[in-house]
Amino acid sequence: EFNLFGWSRTMCKYGDFYLYLDIDAEMGIKQVIGLPTPEVERIEGSDKDNPNYVQFQWNSGGVTFENWQVGHFRILGNDKFAPYGTSVLDGARRIWRQLILLEDAMMAYRIVRAPERRVFYVDVGNIPPQEDYYIPVRGGAKTEIQSLPGGTYTGDIDDVKYLRDKLFSALKIPASYLSRAEGADEDKATLAQKDIRFARTVQRLQRSVVSELEKIGIIHLYTLGFRGDDLLSFKLKLHNPSKIAELQELETWNTKFSVAAQAAEGFFSKRWIARNLFD
């Protein structure tokens, strides 16, 4: 309840998170220590006789850990980074750099163009334009000075909004969760659907966390002497991130039970209802 937020955040940021398991022969896993993600290397395929043999090497620490000593939380799905995970920010990196550059250019342009300047018109006579000499004149000649107004704010930032919207799309997070921008004031129906879609994204990340937590649980039980099916006779579960999705699921179950009650009144057997409505 206290540490899982930090572990999940690091996993989402890098795509990987390494947790050293401090194991006691009698107590099992008595504590865990987070390892710096950029400094840990996963070593696979080093043993020709055992292709599933995995080790972890902490490069700066000069320590090599066995597979049962480390919990490796990773977001799989992109073979390009195998055997490592893929950050949830990976698809937005290029767009984010473009957005930052464009915002900096916009601010620099407005700052440079803000002050008012003066334009000097200098009569240079018949000097050829190829020359780089400018000769001022005195007296009642044609020299003229005018004021050049500074740049005015036009409010045209469509290109910035375009990249910002692409960034939100790459992050798969509803815009209303991140800013009070255009499109943030959706109606409740639209926001409910976005909440459910975002919940599915979070649930995919939750499965990555749960699978590694179950591995840690198996290691703990094995240390305490459990063997065979006793090592696998448990399941871990995280809360549904969306209350709206929960309400929608409850409504589905309510409809199923209502249909089942009506179908059981002289039409279908309970066995048929159990098999066809409730699988």
matplotlib code that plots the C-alpha trace (Angstrom):
import matplotlib.pyplot as plt

x = [0.0, 2.9, 5.6, 3.6, 3.0, 6.8, 7.5, 4.7, 5.8, 9.4, 8.2, 6.0, 8.8, 11.6, 9.6, 11.5, 11.9, 14.2, 13.6, 16.2, 14.7, 16.4, 15.7, 16.0, 16.1, 13.5, 11.5, 11.3, 11.5, 11.9, 12.5, 13.0, 15.3, 14.8, 17.7, 18.6, 17.0, 19.6, 22.4, 20.9, 21.4, 19.3, 21.5, 19.8, 21.1, 24.5, 23.9, 23.7, 22.3, 19.5, 18.0, 15.7, 18.7, 18.5, 20.8, 20.9, 24.0, 24.2, 27.0, 28.0, 27.7, 29.7, 27.2, 25.5, 22.1, 20.3, 16.8, 15.2, 17.0, 15.4, 11.9, 11.9, 8.8, 8.6, 6.0, 6.3, 4.8, 7.6, 10.1, 12.5, 13.6, 13.5, 14.3, 13.5, 10.2, 9.0, 8.2, 4.7, 6.4, 8.2, 5.6, 5.5, 9.3, 9.7, 6.4, 7.4, 10.8, 9.0, 6.5, 9.3, 11.2, 8.1, 7.2, 10.7, 10.7, 7.3, 8.5, 11.8, 10.1, 7.7, 10.4, 12.7, 9.8, 8.3, 10.3, 9.6, 12.5, 13.4, 14.1, 16.9, 16.6, 20.1, 20.7, 23.8, 23.8, 25.0, 27.1, 26.7, 24.7, 27.6, 29.5, 29.2, 29.6, 26.8, 27.5, 25.2, 24.3, 23.7, 21.5, 18.3, 18.9, 16.6, 17.5, 14.4, 13.7, 10.4, 9.2, 8.8, 6.2, 7.0, 5.3, 1.8, 0.3, -2.1, -3.1, -2.3, -0.9, -2.7, 0.6, 1.4, -2.1, -1.7, 1.5, 0.0, -3.0, -0.7, 1.2, -2.0, -2.9, 0.5, 0.2, -3.3, -4.5, -7.7, -6.8, -9.2, -7.0, -4.0, -5.1, -8.0, -7.5, -10.0, -11.9, -11.5, -15.1, -16.6, -20.2, -20.5, -21.3, -18.1, -16.0, -17.4, -16.3, -12.9, -12.6, -13.4, -10.9, -8.2, -9.0, -8.2, -4.8, -4.2, -5.3, -2.8, -0.1, -1.6, -1.2, 2.5, 2.8, 0.7, 2.6, 5.9, 4.3, 3.0, 6.6, 7.8, 5.0, 6.1, 9.7, 8.6, 6.4, 9.2, 11.6, 9.1, 9.0, 5.9, 6.2, 4.1, 0.6, 0.8, 3.1, 0.4, -2.7, -3.1, -4.0, -3.2, -5.5, -5.4, -8.4, -10.3, -9.0, -12.4, -15.5, -17.5, -16.3, -17.3, -20.8, -21.1, -20.0, -22.6, -25.3, -24.3, -24.6, -27.9, -29.3, -28.0, -29.7, -32.9, -32.9, -32.1, -35.0, -37.4, -36.0, -36.3, -40.1, -41.1, -38.9, -35.4, -33.7, -31.2, -28.5, -29.1, -29.2, -25.9, -24.2, -25.4, -25.9, -23.1, -20.7]
y = [0.0, 2.3, 1.2, -0.1, 3.4, 4.2, 0.8, 1.2, 4.7, 3.6, 0.6, 2.9, 5.5, 3.1, 0.0, -2.0, -2.0, -4.2, -5.2, -7.0, -9.6, -10.0, -13.6, -15.2, -19.0, -19.1, -16.0, -15.9, -12.5, -10.1, -6.9, -5.7, -3.0, -1.1, -1.2, 1.7, 0.7, 2.1, 0.2, -3.3, -5.8, -8.9, -11.8, -14.6, -17.5, -17.8, -21.4, -23.6, -26.5, -24.4, -21.8, -20.5, -19.6, -15.9, -13.7, -10.0, -7.9, -4.6, -2.9, -0.1, -2.2, -5.1, -7.7, -10.5, -11.8, -15.0, -15.0, -15.8, -12.9, -10.2, -9.2, -7.8, -5.8, -5.1, -3.9, -6.5, -6.1, -4.6, -7.1, -4.3, -3.9, -7.6, -9.0, -5.6, -3.8, -0.7, 2.6, 3.9, 7.2, 5.6, 6.5, 10.1, 10.9, 12.3, 14.3, 15.7, 16.9, 18.6, 20.2, 21.6, 23.0, 24.6, 26.1, 27.5, 28.9, 30.5, 32.2, 33.3, 34.9, 36.8, 38.0, 39.2, 40.9, 42.5, 45.8, 48.7, 49.7, 52.5, 52.2, 54.4, 55.3, 56.6, 58.3, 56.6, 58.4, 56.5, 53.9, 50.5, 48.0, 45.5, 47.7, 47.2, 50.9, 53.1, 56.8, 59.0, 62.5, 65.7, 68.7, 68.7, 65.4, 62.4, 60.6, 59.4, 57.7, 55.8, 53.7, 50.0, 48.5, 45.4, 42.1, 41.7, 38.6, 37.0, 34.0, 31.7, 28.6, 25.9, 24.2, 23.9, 22.6, 20.0, 18.6, 18.7, 16.7, 14.2, 13.9, 13.2, 10.6, 8.9, 8.7, 7.1, 9.4, 11.5, 15.2, 16.2, 14.2, 16.3, 19.9, 22.2, 22.5, 22.4, 19.2, 18.9, 19.7, 16.6, 15.6, 12.8, 10.1, 10.9, 11.1, 7.8, 6.0, 7.6, 6.6, 3.0, 2.9, 4.4, 1.8, -0.9, 0.6, 0.7, -2.9, -4.0, -2.4, -4.0, -7.4, -6.8, -5.8, -8.7, -11.4, -10.3, -9.9, -13.5, -14.6, -12.9, -14.7, -18.1, -17.5, -16.5, -19.7, -21.9, -20.5, -21.3, -25.0, -25.1, -27.3, -28.4, -27.1, -25.2, -22.7, -21.9, -22.0, -18.3, -15.3, -11.6, -8.9, -5.1, -2.8, -1.8, 1.7, 2.8, 3.0, 3.6, 0.3, -1.4, 0.1, -1.0, -4.5, -4.6, -3.4, -6.3, -8.8, -7.3, -7.8, -11.4, -12.3, -10.6, -12.6, -15.8, -15.3, -14.8, -17.7, -20.1, -19.6, -22.7, -22.1, -23.3, -25.5, -24.1, -26.1, -24.5, -21.1, -21.7, -22.9, -20.4, -17.2, -17.6, -19.8]
z = [0.0, 0.5, -1.9, -4.9, -6.2, -6.5, -8.0, -10.6, -11.4, -12.1, -14.2, -16.3, -16.7, -17.8, -18.8, -16.2, -12.4, -10.4, -6.8, -4.8, -2.5, 0.9, 1.8, 5.2, 5.4, 8.1, 7.6, 3.8, 2.1, 5.0, 3.0, -0.5, -1.9, -5.2, -7.6, -10.0, -13.3, -15.7, -13.9, -14.0, -16.8, -17.4, -18.6, -20.6, -22.6, -20.8, -20.0, -23.1, -21.0, -19.5, -21.8, -19.0, -16.8, -15.9, -13.9, -13.1, -13.0, -11.2, -13.1, -10.9, -7.8, -9.3, -8.1, -9.9, -8.6, -9.4, -10.8, -7.5, -5.8, -8.1, -9.0, -12.5, -13.2, -16.9, -19.5, -22.3, -25.8, -27.9, -29.2, -30.1, -26.4, -25.4, -22.9, -21.3, -21.1, -23.0, -21.2, -21.5, -22.6, -25.5, -28.1, -26.9, -26.8, -30.3, -30.0, -26.7, -28.1, -31.0, -28.6, -26.3, -29.3, -30.7, -27.4, -26.9, -30.4, -29.9, -26.6, -28.2, -31.1, -28.9, -26.6, -29.5, -31.3, -28.2, -27.9, -30.3, -32.6, -34.9, -38.6, -40.0, -43.7, -44.8, -48.2, -49.6, -52.9, -56.0, -54.2, -56.0, -54.0, -54.1, -51.7, -47.9, -47.0, -45.7, -45.6, -43.4, -44.6, -42.7, -43.2, -45.2, -47.0, -47.4, -44.2, -42.5, -39.1, -38.4, -35.5, -36.1, -33.7, -31.8, -32.5, -31.4, -29.8, -32.3, -30.3, -33.2, -31.4, -33.5, -34.2, -30.4, -29.8, -32.5, -31.0, -27.5, -28.6, -30.3, -27.0, -25.1, -27.7, -27.5, -23.7, -23.9, -21.1, -21.5, -22.0, -19.2, -16.8, -17.7, -18.4, -18.6, -22.4, -25.2, -25.1, -21.3, -20.6, -22.2, -21.4, -18.8, -21.4, -23.3, -20.2, -18.9, -22.1, -21.9, -18.3, -19.1, -22.0, -19.8, -17.1, -19.6, -20.2, -16.5, -16.1, -18.7, -16.5, -13.4, -15.0, -15.4, -11.7, -10.4, -12.4, -10.7, -7.3, -7.6, -8.5, -5.3, -3.4, -4.8, -3.8, -0.3, 0.1, -1.3, 1.3, 4.0, 2.8, 0.6, -2.5, -5.5, -5.9, -2.6, -4.3, -6.9, -4.8, -4.4, -6.6, -6.2, -7.4, -7.7, -7.6, -10.7, -11.5, -12.7, -10.6, -13.8, -15.2, -12.0, -12.2, -15.9, -15.0, -12.1, -14.5, -16.9, -14.1, -13.0, -16.5, -16.7, -13.4, -14.5, -17.8, -16.0, -13.5, -16.3, -18.4, -15.5, -15.3, -17.3, -20.3, -19.7, -17.1, -14.6, -16.2, -19.6, -18.0, -16.1, -19.2, -21.7, -19.6, -17.0, -19.0]

ax = plt.figure().add_subplot(projection="3d")
ax.plot(x, y, z, "-o")
ax.set_aspect("equal")
plt.show()
